[in-house]
Amino acid sequence: MKRLNRRRFLGTTGAALAVPALLPRGLKAAEGPIRVGLVTPTTGPLAFFAAPDDFVLAQFAEVLAQGANGRPIEIIVKDSQSSANRAAEVASELILRDEVALILSAGGPDTVNPVADQCELNGVPSLSTACPWQPFVMGRGSNPAQGFEMTYLFAFGLEDVIGAYLKLWEGVETNRKVGLLLANDADGNAWGDAQFGFPPALAQAGYEVVDPGRYTPMSDDFSAIIGQFQSAGVDIVMGTMIPPEFLTYWTQSHQQGLQPKVTTIGKSLLLPNVLEAAGASGEGLSCELGWHPAFPFTSASTGQSAAQIAEACQAATGRPWVQTLGLKHALLDLAVDVLKRASDPEDADSILAAIRETQCETTLGVADWSASPIANVAKSAMMGGQWHLGPDGWTIDIAANPTDLPVPVTRPMEAM
């Protein structure tokens, strides 16, 4: 039995009275723009995910004006404020007040999951990226075989991050002792999962795991964890953190004299502003790398290569490119592609059929949900990156490629 959602309710209940009342409004809507919601953390500690939003929307301005099915596409942007509760609230506003046909979201599980849950509840299709598939699927009470009805993800999995990290570490001689830095939140618990996370994968690869447990999000004291790492003599520290947490940890670790050969931190090291805040001590920090100008893919909507998108961003903003640029650009690519192929862009079933049939090339790679063994998830690639400070500021190189894609290693991994 299909879920009774807003559109299906109007179509199946009180038809004799509802149709005459709604017909003029429906005709007006069909002549107007196709409304698409975008939930993004414009403010708050996750705002780095939204850093390229204005540029990307400007890049798509002409494409959105051309639209789909003879109608322009209107993007309604809502700030999640880096709060899961707020993300759910604005998603509900987009569905119930703005009556969007599709919702987009990006910015880790704290943004993506509550938005997807609202879409699933209200019968509105959604597309998301920049979130590992494990918290998107298992964190929402499903499994890789079951999936969902309305919500789809184009992103990497923890297995891809693990592969990238292991490939990075191959380039440095260490004692193979790894200290974990993981918060008690959706990301941290997924990364630390005893079945699907880093601990079993590291043990299988021959690493000794030093796990001090999950720290409280936004902690201002990492001294006990740092002490455990020092006592164990770890050569590698890894985890996933938001920028304020990482900068607090990084300052305290230097104060206490912790000097691992490798520090690989997810999420917080995606953008150069965190490296700028860390200063020269950030030389050699490493992280996952989901997008880079060297990626050999082209946007189906704008016709730009990854390198051209990066160059255009730097020219327009005066700032270095950031890897979230490619992720957000790909999300808009998918939205446009799906709406162009949907026979009725106001009908949820029509949009869902188009999503399931997607084979769209984006600057992040080709999205193809039919080729994925994980229900509602199309996989994107993941590389390993390392930051270096040069005369023009901080740049991140592709230091490891664990995939079979023709993506070059631009500078091999080095010890800090």
ABEGO torsion letter per residue (X at the ends): XBBBBAAAAAAABGAAAAAAAAAAAAAAAAABBBBBBBBBBABEAAAAAAAAAAAAAAAAAAAAAAEBGGBBBBBBBBBAGGBAAAAAAAAAAAAAAAGBABBBBBGEAAAAAAAAAAAAAAGBBBBBBGBBAAAAAAAAGBBAAAEBAABBBBBBBAAAAAAAAAAAAAABBBAGBBBBBBBBBAAAAAAABAAABAAAAAAAAGBBBBBAEBBBBGBABAAAAAAAAAAAGBABBBEBBBAAAAAAAAAAAAAAGBBBABBBBBGAAABAAAAAAAEAAABGBBBBBABBAABABBBAAAGBBAAAAAAAAAAAAGBBBBAAAAAAAAAAAAAAAAAAABABAABAAAAAAAAAABBBBBAAEBBBAAABABBGBBBBBBBBBBBBBBAAEBBBBBABBABABBBBBABBBBBX
